[in-house]
Amino acid sequence: MENTSLRLRWRRPAMPMSDPAHTGHEGGIASGSFLRRTSTWIWIARFKLGLGLLILILCYQFIKDSSQLFFEGKGQLQAPIVNSRSSPEQEQAWQQTCEASRRDNMHRPPPSSSNNTTHSLRHETKSDLPEKSNVVACTIAIHEQPYLTEWAEYNLHVLNIAKLYIYDNADNLELSNWTVDSASMSIGREGESGQNGTNNTNNRESSRISITHYPGKKQQGPAYKDCARRALSEGYEYAFFTDVDEFLVLYQHNSIMELAVDYLGKGDEDVHVDVEVDKDGKIRGASSDPPPTPFQTERNETRIVGSLGMNFRTLGNNCDIDYEAVPVSKRFQYRVESSYPMNVFIKSLVKLKWLDLDVDFTDPHFYKLRKDENGKQAVKIDTNRQVRGGSLQPMRLYDVAAVHHFLHKSLSEYRKKRDRGGGTTGPSMLLIENAKKGLDNHGKPLPGGNIYDDEVWKRLVEKTYECKCRREVRRDERQRAKCQHAAMMYLYWSSVQAKHQSKRDPYVMQS
């Protein structure tokens, strides 16, 4: 009986709703209408939710596209380090496209290995030795050990820099075991200046390299400012603010000291330049931004020159994918066209006594100068001795000097550079995504380079080991060739040794 009762109760809802005895005719109609209205509301809610999500996605895409970066360091977003490797097929396709573009635009084929290129440097004679240098170079580096020896040798021997101030930005002092095998110098390592640092070794007066531990985010500006203060307190007169991937090439001067004296003066003998001033006291050309109204000259004045700006000359990546333990100036000897957007940026050579140390250094390309005793602002000029302001020089002048910028290197190295981020801005999500796709800051394919230019390499080879050869040996062409060959072997070996030492940090060199 219990089973029958349960069976009957289970079948009761299936009885005809049209039977008034069970449901009632009016109640059945009302119930069906309610279900139809509820179903309609559910579909309307789903449609509105989908439409809202679509609008949010479109708004996000619009904001992302409208915030496209055209210059490095402008409005960058913070991002963590990510794995930038792509598939081998994608990399090979990128390399083939890059090489095809280079072939279509190649200006001059590379010289054969047996062709001896002539050097443009004047050979030093007893009456033509450069005067004692009073110029220092300031740089900050992180994971740069494979490139540092080449950069240091170039600045010390080719440019005749008096002292290098290197700030190690790594969390741990990576450069504690780094050495430069040069008879003309010794290395002193100093602790962190003003930031809980400790003195690692005794800094000798004869040292030409100072290494300072300077960890933290966005420390390029503070490190440069600290470098300027220290150089000024130690009696140096000029400072060149540069990066490890930048090599200054001089076309009309034998050393950076000659360039500094020529354009900035020596000691109390400052160089002056005539400027045009409007009614508001603004100087023609002193701003890199176009004026809202045409400049109207009210008077002419004379101002002191406190800084010299020199344009970038960007080197291509030679369509290389992976790092190779060879000096960068040997691996990448094709530069891009002068019209390349990054070439408008400059690096500055500053006379320290006119540098305003009371303000923060926020731009690695341009530094504020102070006023003289008459209240007149010192100015920055270009190599044409025209007043220029800001971090850009659209004229792109290369007749006197150029900063050869090995910005991209190989594809894997460029990706690591973008993962690491800039020294003043940190990582940028947009630049990281562009690097993954083989694109530069502007969303264009990374340039392979199409104009042969080995100025950095040939000067480096000539000068690096020449300092260890006797003067009478340097006059002998056969002995000179042996000396230069030894220089090349030393530079190659320094790259291999740096790669071996950096294996402890897999992020540095492994692709």
C-alpha positions as CSV (number, residue, x, y, z in Angstrom):
1,M,0.0,0.0,0.0
2,E,2.8,2.4,0.8
3,N,4.4,1.9,-2.6
4,T,1.1,2.5,-4.4
5,S,0.5,5.7,-2.5
6,L,3.9,7.0,-3.5
7,R,3.4,6.1,-7.1
8,L,0.1,7.9,-7.2
9,R,1.5,11.1,-5.6
10,W,4.4,11.0,-8.1
11,R,2.0,11.0,-11.0
12,R,-0.4,13.7,-9.7
13,P,1.5,16.7,-11.3
14,A,1.1,15.1,-14.7
15,M,-2.7,15.3,-14.6
16,P,-4.3,17.7,-17.1
17,M,-4.2,21.3,-16.0
18,S,-7.4,22.0,-17.9
19,D,-9.3,20.0,-15.3
20,P,-10.9,22.7,-13.0
21,A,-11.0,20.1,-10.2
22,H,-7.3,20.0,-9.9
23,T,-5.8,23.4,-11.0
24,G,-8.4,25.8,-12.1
25,H,-8.5,27.2,-15.6
26,E,-7.6,30.8,-14.6
27,G,-4.7,29.7,-12.4
28,G,-3.1,27.7,-15.2
29,I,-3.2,30.7,-17.6
30,A,-1.6,33.0,-15.0
31,S,1.1,30.6,-14.2
32,G,2.1,30.2,-17.9
33,S,2.2,34.0,-18.4
34,F,4.5,34.4,-15.4
35,L,6.9,31.9,-16.7
36,R,7.0,33.6,-20.1
37,R,7.7,37.1,-18.5
38,T,10.4,35.6,-16.3
39,S,12.2,34.0,-19.3
40,T,12.0,37.3,-21.2
41,W,13.6,39.2,-18.3
42,I,16.4,36.7,-18.0
43,W,17.3,37.1,-21.7
44,I,17.2,40.9,-21.5
45,A,19.5,40.7,-18.5
46,R,21.9,38.5,-20.3
47,F,21.9,40.8,-23.3
48,K,22.6,43.9,-21.2
49,L,25.4,42.1,-19.4
50,G,27.0,41.0,-22.7
51,L,26.7,44.4,-24.1
52,G,28.3,45.9,-21.0
53,L,31.2,43.6,-21.2
54,L,31.7,44.3,-24.9
55,I,31.7,48.1,-24.2
56,L,34.3,47.6,-21.4
57,I,36.6,45.5,-23.8
58,L,36.3,48.2,-26.5
59,C,37.1,51.0,-24.0
60,Y,40.1,49.1,-22.7
61,Q,41.4,48.5,-26.3
62,F,40.9,52.2,-27.2
63,I,42.8,53.4,-24.1
64,K,45.6,50.9,-24.8
65,D,45.9,52.0,-28.4
66,S,45.6,55.7,-27.7
67,S,48.5,55.4,-25.1
68,Q,51.0,54.3,-27.7
69,L,54.5,55.3,-26.7
70,F,56.6,57.1,-29.3
71,F,59.6,57.8,-27.2
72,E,61.2,55.8,-24.5
73,G,60.5,56.9,-20.9
74,K,57.2,58.7,-21.5
75,G,54.3,57.5,-19.4
76,Q,55.6,54.0,-18.9
77,L,53.6,51.4,-16.8
78,Q,55.2,49.3,-14.2
79,A,55.4,45.6,-15.1
80,P,57.1,42.5,-13.7
81,I,59.9,40.7,-15.5
82,V,58.3,38.1,-17.9
83,N,59.5,35.3,-20.1
84,S,60.1,37.0,-23.5
85,R,61.0,33.9,-25.5
86,S,59.0,33.1,-28.6
87,S,59.0,30.0,-30.8
88,P,62.0,29.2,-33.0
89,E,59.8,29.4,-36.0
90,Q,58.7,33.0,-35.1
91,E,62.3,34.0,-34.5
92,Q,63.5,32.6,-37.8
93,A,60.6,34.4,-39.6
94,W,61.6,37.6,-37.9
95,Q,65.3,37.1,-38.9
96,Q,64.4,36.4,-42.5
97,T,62.3,39.6,-42.7
98,C,65.0,41.6,-41.1
99,E,67.7,40.4,-43.5
100,A,65.5,41.0,-46.5
101,S,64.9,44.6,-45.4
102,R,68.6,45.1,-44.9
103,R,69.4,43.8,-48.4
104,D,66.9,46.1,-50.0
105,N,68.4,49.2,-48.3
106,M,72.1,48.3,-48.0
107,H,74.2,51.4,-48.7
108,R,77.7,49.8,-48.7
109,P,78.8,46.2,-48.5
110,P,81.1,45.3,-45.5
111,P,84.8,45.2,-46.3
112,S,86.4,41.8,-46.7
113,S,88.3,40.4,-43.7
114,S,91.6,40.8,-45.6
115,N,91.0,44.5,-46.3
116,N,93.0,46.7,-43.9
117,T,90.9,49.7,-43.1
118,T,92.7,53.0,-42.5
119,H,92.3,54.6,-39.1
120,S,91.0,58.2,-38.9
121,L,92.8,58.9,-35.6
122,R,95.9,61.1,-35.6
123,H,98.9,59.2,-34.3
124,E,100.3,60.8,-31.2
125,T,103.8,62.4,-31.4
126,K,105.8,63.9,-28.7
127,S,104.4,67.3,-29.4
128,D,100.9,66.1,-30.0
129,L,100.1,64.3,-26.7
130,P,96.7,65.2,-25.2
131,E,96.8,67.3,-22.1
132,K,95.9,65.7,-18.8
133,S,92.3,64.9,-18.8
134,N,89.9,66.4,-16.3
135,V,86.7,64.7,-17.5
136,V,84.9,61.9,-15.7
137,A,82.2,59.6,-17.0
138,C,79.1,58.7,-14.9
139,T,77.1,55.6,-15.5
140,I,74.7,53.2,-13.7
141,A,74.6,49.5,-14.7
142,I,72.6,46.4,-13.8
143,H,73.4,43.0,-15.4
144,E,75.9,44.7,-17.7
145,Q,79.1,42.8,-16.8
146,P,79.4,41.1,-20.3
147,Y,79.7,44.6,-21.9
148,L,81.5,46.6,-19.2
149,T,85.1,45.8,-20.0
150,E,84.7,46.9,-23.6
151,W,83.0,50.1,-22.5
152,A,85.6,50.9,-19.9
153,E,88.6,50.3,-22.2
154,Y,87.0,52.6,-24.8
155,N,86.4,55.4,-22.4
156,L,89.8,55.2,-20.7
157,H,92.0,54.7,-23.8
158,V,90.1,56.2,-26.7
159,L,88.4,59.1,-25.1
160,N,91.1,59.5,-22.4
161,I,88.5,59.8,-19.6
162,A,90.2,60.6,-16.3
163,K,87.9,58.5,-14.1
164,L,84.9,56.3,-14.4
165,Y,82.2,56.4,-11.8
166,I,80.2,53.1,-12.1
167,Y,77.1,52.6,-10.0
168,D,76.0,49.0,-9.6
169,N,72.2,49.0,-9.5
170,A,71.9,45.2,-8.7
171,D,70.5,44.1,-5.4
172,N,73.8,42.3,-4.7
173,L,77.1,43.9,-5.7
174,E,77.6,42.0,-9.1
175,L,80.8,43.9,-9.9
176,S,82.7,42.9,-6.8
177,N,84.9,40.5,-8.9
178,W,85.0,42.5,-12.1
179,T,88.4,43.6,-13.3
180,V,90.0,45.4,-16.2
181,D,93.3,44.0,-17.4
182,S,95.1,47.2,-18.1
183,A,98.6,48.3,-17.0
184,S,97.6,52.0,-17.1
185,M,95.1,51.8,-14.3
186,S,94.1,50.3,-11.0
187,I,90.6,49.7,-9.7
188,G,89.2,51.0,-6.4
189,R,85.8,49.9,-5.3
190,E,83.8,52.1,-3.0
191,G,80.7,51.4,-0.9
192,E,77.4,52.9,-1.6
193,S,77.3,56.7,-1.2
194,G,74.7,58.0,1.2
195,Q,72.7,54.7,1.2
196,N,73.9,52.3,3.9
197,G,76.9,51.4,1.9
198,T,80.1,49.9,3.1
199,N,83.6,50.4,1.8
200,N,84.7,47.2,0.1
201,T,88.3,48.0,-0.5
202,N,90.6,51.0,-0.1
203,N,90.3,53.5,-2.8
204,R,93.7,54.5,-4.0
205,E,94.3,58.0,-5.4
206,S,95.6,56.5,-8.6
207,S,92.4,54.6,-9.3
208,R,90.6,55.5,-12.5
209,I,87.5,53.4,-11.8
210,S,85.2,53.8,-8.8
211,I,82.4,51.2,-8.3
212,T,79.6,52.1,-6.0
213,H,76.7,49.8,-4.9
214,Y,73.5,51.7,-5.6
215,P,70.5,49.4,-5.5
216,G,66.9,50.3,-5.8
217,K,64.3,51.3,-8.4
218,K,64.6,54.3,-10.8
219,Q,68.1,55.3,-9.4
220,Q,69.6,56.7,-12.6
221,G,68.9,60.3,-11.7
222,P,70.1,60.1,-8.1
223,A,73.2,58.2,-9.1
224,Y,74.1,60.8,-11.7
225,K,73.6,63.6,-9.2
226,D,75.8,61.8,-6.6
227,C,78.4,61.3,-9.3
228,A,78.5,65.0,-10.1
229,R,78.8,65.9,-6.4
230,R,81.7,63.5,-5.9
231,A,83.5,64.5,-9.1
232,L,83.2,68.2,-8.2
233,S,84.5,67.6,-4.7
234,E,87.5,65.6,-6.0
235,G,88.5,68.4,-8.3
236,Y,87.3,67.3,-11.7
237,E,85.9,69.9,-14.0
238,Y,83.7,68.1,-16.5
239,A,81.3,65.1,-16.5
240,F,79.9,63.0,-19.3
241,F,76.7,61.3,-18.4
242,T,76.4,58.1,-20.4
243,D,75.2,54.4,-20.4
244,V,77.2,51.2,-21.0
245,D,75.7,50.8,-24.4
246,E,76.8,54.2,-25.6
247,F,80.2,55.1,-27.1
248,L,81.2,58.7,-27.9
249,V,83.0,59.0,-31.3
250,L,85.0,62.2,-31.9
251,Y,85.7,63.2,-35.5
252,Q,87.6,66.5,-35.0
253,H,89.3,66.0,-31.5
254,N,91.8,63.5,-30.2
255,S,90.2,63.2,-26.7
256,I,87.2,64.2,-24.8
257,M,89.3,66.8,-22.9
258,E,90.0,68.6,-26.2
259,L,86.3,68.6,-27.0
260,A,85.4,70.0,-23.5
261,V,88.0,72.8,-23.6
262,D,86.9,73.7,-27.1
263,Y,83.2,74.0,-26.4
264,L,83.0,74.7,-22.6
265,G,86.3,76.4,-21.8
266,K,88.8,75.6,-19.2
267,G,88.8,76.8,-15.6
268,D,87.6,80.3,-15.2
269,E,87.9,80.9,-18.9
270,D,84.3,80.1,-19.9
271,V,83.0,80.0,-23.4
272,H,80.2,82.5,-24.2
273,V,77.6,82.5,-26.9
274,D,75.3,85.2,-28.3
275,V,71.6,84.5,-27.7
276,E,68.3,86.1,-28.7
277,V,65.9,87.0,-25.8
278,D,62.3,87.9,-26.0
279,K,60.3,90.2,-23.7
280,D,59.6,87.4,-21.3
281,G,63.3,86.5,-20.9
282,K,63.1,83.3,-22.9
283,I,66.0,82.4,-25.2
284,R,65.5,81.3,-28.8
285,G,66.2,77.6,-29.1
286,A,66.4,77.0,-25.4
287,S,63.2,74.9,-25.4
288,S,62.8,71.7,-27.3
289,D,59.1,72.2,-27.6
290,P,57.8,74.4,-30.4
291,P,56.7,77.8,-29.1
292,P,52.9,78.5,-29.2
293,T,53.6,81.8,-30.9
294,P,56.4,83.0,-33.2
295,F,59.5,84.0,-31.3
296,Q,60.0,87.8,-31.3
297,T,63.5,89.0,-30.4
298,E,63.6,91.9,-28.0
299,R,67.3,92.0,-27.3
300,N,70.6,90.2,-27.8
301,E,72.6,88.9,-24.8
302,T,75.8,86.9,-24.1
303,R,75.4,83.7,-22.0
304,I,77.9,81.2,-20.6
305,V,78.0,77.8,-22.1
306,G,77.6,75.1,-19.5
307,S,76.7,72.0,-21.4
308,L,77.2,70.4,-24.8
309,G,74.6,68.0,-26.3
310,M,75.6,65.3,-28.9
311,N,73.1,63.3,-30.9
312,F,72.7,59.5,-30.8
313,R,73.7,57.4,-33.8
314,T,71.8,54.2,-33.4
315,L,73.4,50.9,-34.4
316,G,71.3,48.1,-35.9
317,N,70.9,44.6,-34.5
318,N,72.5,42.9,-37.5
319,C,69.4,40.6,-37.5
320,D,70.9,38.5,-34.7
321,I,68.7,36.5,-32.5
322,D,70.9,35.4,-29.6
323,Y,73.8,36.8,-27.6
324,E,77.3,36.0,-28.7
325,A,80.4,36.4,-26.5
326,V,82.0,39.0,-28.9
327,P,82.4,42.7,-28.2
328,V,79.3,44.7,-29.3
329,S,81.3,47.1,-31.4
330,K,82.5,44.1,-33.4
331,R,79.1,42.3,-33.6
332,F,77.1,45.3,-34.7
333,Q,78.8,47.5,-37.4
334,Y,75.8,48.6,-39.4
335,R,73.9,51.7,-38.2
336,V,70.5,52.9,-39.2
337,E,69.5,56.0,-41.1
338,S,70.0,59.4,-39.4
339,S,66.2,59.9,-39.6
340,Y,65.6,57.1,-37.2
341,P,63.4,58.6,-34.3
342,M,65.8,57.6,-31.5
343,N,68.6,59.7,-33.0
344,V,67.0,62.9,-31.9
345,F,68.0,62.2,-28.3
346,I,71.3,63.5,-27.0
347,K,73.8,62.8,-24.3
348,S,75.4,65.7,-22.4
349,L,79.0,66.8,-21.6
350,V,78.7,69.2,-18.7
351,K,81.0,71.7,-17.0
352,L,80.4,70.8,-13.4
353,K,80.6,74.3,-11.9
354,W,77.5,75.3,-13.9
355,L,75.5,72.2,-13.1
356,D,72.5,72.9,-10.7
357,L,72.9,70.4,-8.0
358,D,69.9,71.7,-6.0
359,V,67.4,70.1,-8.2
360,D,66.6,66.4,-8.9
361,F,68.0,64.8,-12.0
362,T,64.9,63.5,-13.7
363,D,66.1,63.3,-17.4
364,P,69.2,61.3,-18.3
365,H,69.7,63.4,-21.4
366,F,69.4,66.9,-20.1
367,Y,70.4,68.7,-16.9
368,K,69.4,72.1,-15.5
369,L,72.2,74.7,-15.4
370,R,72.5,77.4,-12.8
371,K,72.8,81.2,-13.1
372,D,75.9,83.3,-13.1
373,E,76.6,86.1,-10.7
374,N,74.5,88.5,-12.9
375,G,71.5,86.2,-12.7
376,K,71.8,85.0,-16.3
377,Q,71.1,81.3,-16.9
378,A,73.9,79.2,-18.4
379,V,72.9,77.5,-21.6
380,K,73.4,74.2,-23.5
381,I,74.6,74.2,-27.1
382,D,74.9,71.7,-29.9
383,T,78.1,71.0,-31.9
384,N,77.2,73.9,-34.2
385,R,77.3,76.2,-31.2
386,Q,73.6,76.9,-31.3
387,V,71.6,77.1,-28.2
388,R,69.4,74.0,-27.7
389,G,67.1,73.0,-24.8
390,G,65.7,69.8,-23.5
391,S,66.7,66.2,-24.3
392,L,66.1,66.4,-28.1
393,Q,68.1,67.8,-31.0
394,P,66.1,67.2,-34.2
395,M,68.9,68.6,-36.3
396,R,70.9,65.4,-35.8
397,L,74.4,66.8,-36.1
398,Y,77.3,64.4,-36.7
399,D,80.2,66.6,-38.0
400,V,82.0,66.9,-34.7
401,A,80.9,64.1,-32.5
402,A,78.2,61.3,-32.2
403,V,77.1,59.0,-29.5
404,H,77.0,55.5,-31.1
405,H,74.1,53.8,-29.3
406,F,74.0,50.0,-29.3
407,L,70.4,50.2,-28.3
408,H,69.0,46.9,-29.6
409,K,71.9,44.4,-29.8
410,S,70.4,40.9,-30.6
411,L,66.7,40.1,-30.3
412,S,67.2,38.2,-27.0
413,E,69.3,40.9,-25.5
414,Y,66.8,43.6,-26.4
415,R,64.0,41.7,-24.8
416,K,66.0,41.4,-21.6
417,K,66.7,45.1,-21.7
418,R,63.0,45.9,-22.0
419,D,62.1,43.4,-19.2
420,R,64.5,45.2,-17.0
421,G,63.1,48.6,-17.7
422,G,64.7,52.1,-17.9
423,G,66.8,53.6,-15.2
424,T,64.4,56.5,-14.6
425,T,61.0,55.0,-15.5
426,G,61.1,51.2,-14.8
427,P,59.6,48.5,-17.0
428,S,56.9,49.4,-19.6
429,M,54.2,46.9,-20.5
430,L,54.0,48.3,-24.0
431,L,57.7,48.1,-24.7
432,I,57.9,44.6,-23.3
433,E,55.0,43.5,-25.6
434,N,56.7,45.2,-28.6
435,A,60.0,43.5,-27.8
436,K,58.3,40.1,-27.8
437,K,57.1,40.8,-31.3
438,G,60.5,42.1,-32.5
439,L,59.3,45.7,-32.6
440,D,61.1,48.8,-31.3
441,N,59.7,51.7,-29.1
442,H,57.6,53.0,-31.9
443,G,56.0,49.7,-32.9
444,K,58.3,49.3,-36.0
445,P,60.4,46.3,-36.8
446,L,63.8,46.3,-35.0
447,P,66.3,47.8,-37.5
448,G,69.1,45.5,-38.7
449,G,71.2,48.4,-39.9
450,N,72.2,49.2,-43.5
451,I,75.1,51.7,-43.3
452,Y,78.5,50.2,-42.5
453,D,80.2,52.0,-39.6
454,D,83.0,50.4,-37.6
455,E,84.4,53.6,-36.0
456,V,84.0,52.3,-32.4
457,W,85.7,49.0,-33.1
458,K,88.7,50.2,-35.0
459,R,89.4,53.0,-32.5
460,L,89.1,50.5,-29.7
461,V,91.5,48.0,-31.2
462,E,94.0,50.7,-32.0
463,K,94.0,52.2,-28.6
464,T,93.4,49.4,-26.2
465,Y,96.8,47.7,-26.2
466,E,98.7,50.5,-27.7
467,C,99.2,51.9,-24.2
468,K,101.2,48.8,-23.4
469,C,103.5,48.9,-26.5
470,R,106.6,51.0,-26.5
471,R,106.6,54.1,-28.7
472,E,109.3,52.7,-31.0
473,V,107.3,49.5,-31.5
474,R,104.2,51.5,-32.5
475,R,106.1,53.0,-35.3
476,D,106.9,49.6,-36.8
477,E,103.9,48.5,-38.9
478,R,104.5,44.7,-38.4
479,Q,104.8,45.1,-34.6
480,R,101.8,47.5,-34.7
481,A,99.7,44.8,-36.4
482,K,100.7,42.3,-33.7
483,C,99.8,44.7,-31.0
484,Q,96.4,45.3,-32.6
485,H,95.8,41.6,-32.9
486,A,96.6,41.2,-29.2
487,A,94.1,43.9,-28.5
488,M,91.4,42.0,-30.4
489,M,92.2,38.8,-28.6
490,Y,92.0,40.5,-25.3
491,L,88.6,42.1,-26.1
492,Y,87.3,38.8,-27.3
493,W,88.6,37.0,-24.2
494,S,87.0,39.6,-21.9
495,S,83.6,38.9,-23.4
496,V,84.0,35.2,-23.0
497,Q,85.2,35.6,-19.4
498,A,82.3,37.9,-18.6
499,K,79.9,35.3,-20.0
500,H,81.4,32.6,-17.9
501,Q,81.3,34.7,-14.7
502,S,77.7,35.7,-15.3
503,K,76.4,32.1,-15.5
504,R,75.6,32.3,-11.8
505,D,72.8,34.7,-12.8
506,P,70.6,33.0,-15.4
507,Y,68.8,36.2,-16.2
508,V,71.9,37.9,-17.4
509,M,72.9,35.9,-20.5
510,Q,70.8,32.8,-21.0
511,S,68.3,33.2,-23.7
